[in-house]
Amino acid sequence: MRGLTLYARSRRVPTALGVAVAATAMASLLTTIFSDTGEAGSTVLVLTVLLLVAAVTATLGGPDDTLDRTAARPWGWLRTAHLATALGCMLMLGTLLTGPRFGPFGSVVRDTVGLLGLTALGAATMGTARAWFLPLGWTLGATAYPGTGIVGEALTWQTQAPDSRPAAVVAAVLAAAGICSYVSRGPRPRTSSENI
């Protein structure tokens, strides 16, 4: 158990969990105050999931990039368990622990899986410090310009109805690409200018 505790502390998991709980509580409170139906709208849902993903982003890299590249630990299994635990916590925070409903549940799952995969892909290609750029930009674009048609639904997959097939395909592809690249390679090492 001590190894897992050290791993969680080195990845700033307690801080990220606190931020995720605070973001969910704030979104829940705002929904309770401003919603007549007791259910969060699609924009609030997407932005809440984005905040939860941003909190997870900080945990995808440790303080020592060279340690993440050694064979002393089974990093692939640790990274897989890390992403699975983050996914489970985000789904629980987004759907089960709040008074107002963040739903429909299919949208919560699709958005969470897709944005977490996109963040993991960003961590593997751009590094942990910049991993949140892609989810933020894509989500803000999707909420500002709702798309129609197959291409529009694919490009704005976060804001589509839960039964949208193009949205589900894009989210699944992003999740698979992100998880595979992050689990196999880990986060991109920081450059010397990022360490300052």
C-alpha positions as CSV (number, residue, x, y, z in Angstrom):
1,M,0.0,0.0,0.0
2,R,2.9,2.4,0.7
3,G,4.0,2.2,-3.0
4,L,0.5,3.2,-4.2
5,T,0.4,6.0,-1.7
6,L,3.8,7.3,-2.8
7,Y,2.7,7.0,-6.5
8,A,-0.5,9.0,-5.8
9,R,1.3,11.7,-3.9
10,S,4.0,12.0,-6.5
11,R,1.3,12.5,-9.2
12,R,-0.6,15.1,-7.1
13,V,-3.7,12.9,-7.0
14,P,-5.0,14.2,-3.7
15,T,-4.9,17.8,-5.0
16,A,-6.5,16.8,-8.3
17,L,-9.3,14.9,-6.4
18,G,-10.0,18.0,-4.3
19,V,-10.2,20.2,-7.4
20,A,-12.5,17.7,-9.1
21,V,-14.8,17.5,-6.1
22,A,-14.9,21.3,-5.9
23,A,-15.6,21.7,-9.6
24,T,-18.4,19.2,-9.5
25,A,-19.9,20.8,-6.4
26,M,-19.8,24.2,-8.1
27,A,-21.5,22.9,-11.2
28,S,-24.0,21.1,-9.1
29,L,-24.8,24.2,-7.1
30,L,-25.1,26.4,-10.2
31,T,-27.4,23.8,-11.8
32,T,-29.6,23.7,-8.6
33,I,-29.9,27.4,-8.6
34,F,-30.5,28.1,-12.3
35,S,-32.2,24.9,-13.6
36,D,-35.9,24.5,-13.4
37,T,-35.7,20.8,-14.3
38,G,-32.9,19.8,-11.9
39,E,-30.8,18.5,-14.8
40,A,-27.7,20.2,-16.1
41,G,-27.9,21.4,-19.7
42,S,-25.5,20.0,-22.3
43,T,-23.2,23.0,-22.2
44,V,-22.9,22.7,-18.4
45,L,-22.3,19.0,-18.7
46,V,-19.5,19.4,-21.3
47,L,-17.8,22.1,-19.3
48,T,-18.0,20.2,-16.1
49,V,-16.4,17.1,-17.7
50,L,-13.8,19.4,-19.2
51,L,-13.0,20.8,-15.7
52,L,-12.7,17.2,-14.3
53,V,-10.4,16.2,-17.2
54,A,-8.3,19.3,-16.6
55,A,-7.9,18.2,-12.9
56,V,-6.8,14.8,-14.1
57,T,-4.3,16.2,-16.5
58,A,-1.9,17.2,-13.7
59,T,-1.7,13.6,-12.5
60,L,-0.5,12.1,-15.8
61,G,3.1,13.0,-15.3
62,G,5.4,12.6,-12.3
63,P,8.2,14.9,-11.0
64,D,10.9,12.9,-12.8
65,D,10.6,12.1,-16.5
66,T,13.5,9.7,-16.6
67,L,11.9,7.6,-13.8
68,D,8.8,7.1,-16.0
69,R,11.0,5.6,-18.7
70,T,12.8,3.0,-16.5
71,A,11.8,-0.7,-16.4
72,A,11.9,-0.8,-12.6
73,R,8.1,-0.5,-12.4
74,P,5.4,-2.0,-14.6
75,W,4.5,1.5,-16.0
76,G,2.0,0.2,-18.6
77,W,-0.1,-1.4,-15.9
78,L,0.2,1.6,-13.6
79,R,-0.8,4.0,-16.4
80,T,-3.7,1.8,-17.4
81,A,-4.9,1.6,-13.8
82,H,-4.4,5.3,-13.4
83,L,-6.6,6.2,-16.4
84,A,-9.3,3.6,-15.4
85,T,-9.4,5.0,-11.8
86,A,-9.6,8.6,-13.1
87,L,-12.4,7.5,-15.5
88,G,-14.3,5.8,-12.7
89,C,-14.0,8.8,-10.3
90,M,-15.1,11.2,-13.0
91,L,-18.2,9.2,-13.9
92,M,-19.1,8.8,-10.2
93,L,-18.6,12.5,-9.5
94,G,-20.5,13.5,-12.7
95,T,-23.5,11.3,-12.2
96,L,-23.9,9.6,-8.8
97,L,-22.8,12.0,-6.1
98,T,-24.6,15.2,-7.2
99,G,-28.1,16.3,-6.4
100,P,-28.9,17.5,-9.9
101,R,-28.5,15.1,-12.8
102,F,-25.6,15.5,-15.2
103,G,-27.1,13.6,-18.0
104,P,-28.1,11.8,-20.0
105,F,-25.7,9.1,-18.8
106,G,-24.7,8.1,-22.3
107,S,-23.4,11.7,-22.9
108,V,-21.5,11.7,-19.7
109,V,-19.8,8.5,-20.6
110,R,-19.0,9.5,-24.1
111,D,-17.7,12.9,-23.2
112,T,-15.6,11.6,-20.3
113,V,-14.1,8.8,-22.3
114,G,-13.4,11.0,-25.3
115,L,-11.9,14.0,-23.4
116,L,-9.8,11.7,-21.2
117,G,-8.5,10.0,-24.2
118,L,-7.7,13.3,-25.9
119,T,-5.9,14.5,-22.8
120,A,-3.9,11.3,-22.6
121,L,-3.0,11.8,-26.3
122,G,-1.9,15.3,-25.5
123,A,0.2,14.1,-22.6
124,A,2.0,11.6,-24.8
125,T,2.6,14.0,-27.7
126,M,2.9,17.4,-26.1
127,G,3.7,16.7,-22.5
128,T,1.6,16.9,-19.3
129,A,1.9,20.7,-19.0
130,R,0.2,21.2,-22.4
131,A,-2.1,18.2,-22.4
132,W,-5.2,20.3,-21.6
133,F,-4.8,22.5,-24.7
134,L,-6.5,20.1,-27.1
135,P,-9.6,19.3,-24.9
136,L,-10.1,22.9,-24.0
137,G,-9.9,24.2,-27.6
138,W,-12.0,21.4,-29.1
139,T,-14.7,21.7,-26.3
140,L,-14.9,25.5,-26.6
141,G,-15.3,25.2,-30.3
142,A,-17.9,22.6,-30.0
143,T,-20.0,24.6,-27.5
144,A,-19.7,27.8,-29.6
145,Y,-20.5,26.3,-33.0
146,P,-23.0,23.4,-32.7
147,G,-22.7,21.1,-35.8
148,T,-25.2,19.3,-37.9
149,G,-24.9,16.5,-40.4
150,I,-22.4,13.7,-40.1
151,V,-19.3,15.9,-40.3
152,G,-20.7,18.5,-38.0
153,E,-21.7,15.9,-35.4
154,A,-18.2,14.3,-35.6
155,L,-16.5,17.7,-35.1
156,T,-18.7,18.7,-32.2
157,W,-19.1,15.3,-30.7
158,Q,-19.1,16.6,-27.1
159,T,-22.4,18.5,-27.5
160,Q,-24.3,16.0,-29.6
161,A,-27.2,13.8,-28.4
162,P,-26.2,10.5,-26.7
163,D,-27.5,8.4,-29.6
164,S,-25.3,10.2,-32.2
165,R,-23.2,7.6,-34.0
166,P,-20.6,10.0,-35.4
167,A,-20.0,11.5,-32.0
168,A,-19.6,8.1,-30.4
169,V,-17.2,7.0,-33.1
170,V,-15.0,10.1,-32.7
171,A,-15.0,9.8,-28.9
172,A,-14.1,6.1,-29.1
173,V,-11.2,6.7,-31.6
174,L,-9.8,9.5,-29.4
175,A,-10.1,7.3,-26.3
176,A,-8.3,4.4,-28.0
177,A,-5.6,6.5,-29.5
178,G,-5.0,8.4,-26.3
179,I,-5.0,5.4,-24.0
180,C,-2.7,3.4,-26.3
181,S,-0.2,6.1,-26.8
182,Y,-0.1,7.2,-23.1
183,V,0.1,3.6,-21.7
184,S,2.8,2.6,-24.2
185,R,5.0,5.7,-24.1
186,G,4.0,7.7,-21.1
187,P,4.1,11.5,-21.0
188,R,6.4,13.3,-23.3
189,P,9.6,14.3,-21.4
190,R,9.8,18.0,-20.4
191,T,12.4,20.1,-22.2
192,S,15.0,22.0,-20.3
193,S,13.0,25.3,-20.7
194,E,9.8,23.6,-19.2
195,N,11.8,22.5,-16.1
196,I,12.6,26.1,-15.1
